[in-house]
Amino acid sequence: MMSVESGANLANELIRSFLTLEKIDVNIFRASPVNLWKPTAGRFVFGGQVVGQALVAASKTVSEDHHAHSLHCYFLRGGNPNQPILYHVDRTRDGNTYSSRNIKATQEGVPIFTMQASYKTEEVDELQHQFTMPSVPGPDELKDSADFLRSQLNEDMPDNQRSLILKLLEEKIHVEKRPVNPEVYHHKEQGEPKRYVWVRAIGEMGSDVKLHQCVAGFISDLALLGAALQPAPRNYRPSYVTSLDHSMWFHNPFKANEWMLYEVESPQCGAGKALSLGRLWKQDGTLAVSVAQEGVVRTIQTESKL
């Protein structure tokens, strides 16, 4: 059984800060508001944190040899970062190969999020294939996202832009991001709705497969909907962006604290919503995780380019 509070895993601040849950009853777990994160540019609890915490709760109820192979979520209401979140796990099915869980997250008795997660035991089949990993510069050749933001600070920039960058730099999410094209990634330039960014969690995490999957749930929401905004002219800015649904498929084992390439594209955006698709690739070219998300994306036009 997975224990995110045990042993060497305490060295990982991401887990301690964002994915630690208190067991209330057999199938009920609580996230303290002390550990809930509202991003600087967001209005609610970070969606990836809710995904990761829900997967932590579900993973605590399945056998050691069952690992998540897929999850499907709906965000029903924005999470209040000042209120605890309760995760209720329904042990829908336990089979020899597959097990299923339904998870409902509530605040003050009101549902804010639902997830269906499916787990399976390891098996081997000779039939196998995968796409080819994109050829892009490696993480050692790229600048960290935080370093790029620091390089944008200058005395002539408007106070509101300086304040936003400083707030972003103060955020301690314990995840390193190295975008292949930082100018487009940070909306300094207009680009196509596709992005590549190397990501990894910071700190020791041990070898628990379930734990790495939960951390990947957190990381998976960091770069998705931003791809849909990249084609927008620079005098357009987002007025409201939030997740509607989120799905993940776990293909091969990985370590979330080792570099993975996050390939993200947005095949469609319009009518106030956008679809983004993502793939997490290990450095050796193995496809680890596939991701899909639809979200609300609304923009407004400003008088001048930012």
Order of alpha helices (4+ residues) and beta strands (2+ residues): beta-beta-alpha-beta-beta-beta-beta-alpha-alpha-beta-alpha-beta-alpha-alpha-beta-beta-beta-beta
